[in-house]
Amino acid sequence: MVLFKIIDILFLAYTIMLFVRVFSSWIPEWQNSQVIRFIAFYTDPYLRVFRQLIPPLGMMDISPIIAFFCLQLIQGVFKWILFQIIH
């Protein structure tokens, strides 16, 4: 179904944006890039929720891992609700 494909594409695009944002945090030179600032504008509010709930473990911040997992869960729930509405 086309609507499910659109949802998959949108969630994939956001997942890629999250990945780029997390990866860019390891490369300080990228922080001033216009592309990274654009991505940060849309991903940081989502990541901030998890960073407030899950403290870093020493030098390791596992909140993005949980954020990726939750995004996949949200996608599944969203598609399930849509499926229930359509059928």
N, C-alpha and C positions, 0 to 999 in steps of 0.2 A: 504494500500500500504506500502511496506517495507521501502521505502525511507522516508515516513512521520513518521513512527515509529522510525527510526534512529534519525531523527531530534528531535522528542519528547524526546527521551532518552538523547540526548546530551544536550538539553536545561534543562531538569530535573536535570541532573548531575551538570550543571553550577549553577542552582538555589540552589541546596543543598550546593554547595561550597560557594555561597554567604551567605546563611543562617548561615553556620558554621563560616564563617569569621566575620559576624556581631555579632553573639553570643559570639565568642571568644574574641571580644574586651571588653567584660564585665568581663572577667576572666584573669587578668594579668599573672597568672602562666602559661597560655597556650601560651603566645606570643613567647616563645623560643622553642616551640615544632616544630619538623621538619615537621610534617604534616601541622600545621598552617602556617608555613613559605612557604610551597609548595602552599597551597591554596591562601595565600596572594599574592604570585607572580603572579597568574593568575587572581585574582579578584580585587586587589587594583587599577590597571589602569582603570578598568571599573567604580569602585566606586568613584575614584578620579574625574572623569568627573562630576559626580553629586554633589560631595562635593564642587567643585569650583563654580558650578552654584547656589546651594541652601545653604544659610548660616544656621547654627544651630539656633534653636529657644530656646534660653537659654541653658539649659543642654541637650536638646533633638535634636538629629541629624536625620532629617526626610529624608535625601538624600537616604538611603538604601531602604526606602519604594518606592520612585520614581524610583529607579534603578530596583527593582523587577517588578514594573508595566511596565517600558519600555522594560525590557527583554521579558515579555510576549507579548507585542506589537510587538517587533522585530520578535519573533517566529511566530506570526500570519501572519505578512507581508511576512516573508520568505516562509512560507508554501503556502500562496496565490500566490506568484510569481512562485514558483515551480509548483503549480497546473496549472497556466496559461501556463507555458512552456510545460508541459506534454500533456495537452488537447488542 
